[in-house]
Amino acid sequence: MNLEVEPLEKKRKTKNPLPPPSPPSFSLLPDEITVDCLARISRSYYPTLSTVSKSFRSLLSSSELIAARSHLGSTEMCVYVCLADRSRQHPQWFRLWINPNRTLPNSVTKKKKTIGQLLVPLPDTNLPSPPSLTTVAVGSEIYAIGGPVGGAPSSAVQVLDCRSHTWRDAPSMNLARKDALSCVYDGKIYVFGGCEFKDEPWGEVFDTKTQTWERLPDPGYEVSKFRVKRIREVEGKIFYGRFEEKNAYDTKQGKWEYGKPLVPKAPRSDVHLLRRNKFAFSMHGYLLYEVEGGDWKKLKGLDSLEDKYRRNGGCFGSIPRIVSCGGELFFIWEGGCTCRKKIWCAGIVLEERYGGEMWGNVEWVDVVHTVPTECRLLRCHAVLV
């Protein structure tokens, strides 16, 4: 009989196969090392990373990660948007998330679709104040100032920390205000109006470093009798006005000035500074930039975007918002519809050509959120996180 005997080594290999090696995992690392790695990654990747595990979600919202990003200097500018919806008791805040792996079209007129830009709602950020509240951004925080609250003036100040997405109370103003206007310069918040002409102080300033309020000198009856409509800072002076009445407060001298020009040709939107240039939106549906002498010129290269804006709900009562953030301009507007309203956003890269002429190049344009028709676009801020 011819029997073949299987070698002992082969038998062992067949009988007891070795398990495949485990793939490397972040969960095996100490939290300190994981936090250090996450702090070096752009926040645009965080929504995807938060789906990995509960421990990852916890680390992404931890104070340790905030401190690590600050220590490494890996903070970045992000756009925050506030929307008011009548179906909700309070306005809601969102963060503009831009997909880092998005597909960029060569032109907004092409059918190729950009992917991934959207407004991500902030958790538990209900602001117990109505839509007319004034807000400003300082560093990584958004300050919500005054009233109306229940239709009445308020001196309350609340602060949204955009790193942890939590609210806290700041020291109250010296005077309760309703529909005041505010402006930021050198880490200080200047608040004008929102009160009766006989009330004092008509204006006050909040130092965000010391967290203290200081009264400004009385500007006089001729100024305080009017409701402030517009406000902006230019070279340390806070310019404000109603329509034809134009005045300024000199922050360095601590004095009021009267009869100073505010904004020639009156752009429709707020004025934003980017690369030493000021940008605004005109009543005729164009983006403008300020040139020497205080005049405003149309930003060229945006014909396709302006056409898209007009064809998708622009120029119908709502005022679009522009935000300068991370070296780009973001143009945000509401697009009307019979049943649902679309929130549009475009990212614009700027180019200075021969003779100082400014041109804009639309890097992407997309619908970032869909809301009920009664919803309104309220506020947009660029925040350091």
Secondary structure, 3 states (H helix, E strand, C coil): CCCCCCCHHHHHHHHCCCCCCCCCCHHHCCHHHHHHHHHCCCHHHHHHHCCCCHHHHHHHCCHHHHHHHHHHCCCCEEEEEEEECCCCCCCEEEEEECCCCCCCCCCCCCCCCCCCCEEEECCCCCCCCCCCCEEEEECCEEEEECECECCECECCEEEEECCCCEEEEECCCCCCEECCEEEEECCEEEEECCCCCCCCCCEEEEECCCCEEEECCCCCHHHHCCCCCEEEEECCEEEEECCCCEEEEECCCCEEEECCCCCCCCCCCCCEEECCEEEEECCCCCEEEECCCCCEEECECCHHHHHHHHHCCCCCCCCCEEEEECCEEEEEEEECCCCEEEEEEEEEEEEECHHHCEEEEEEEEEEEEEEECCCEEEEEEEEEC
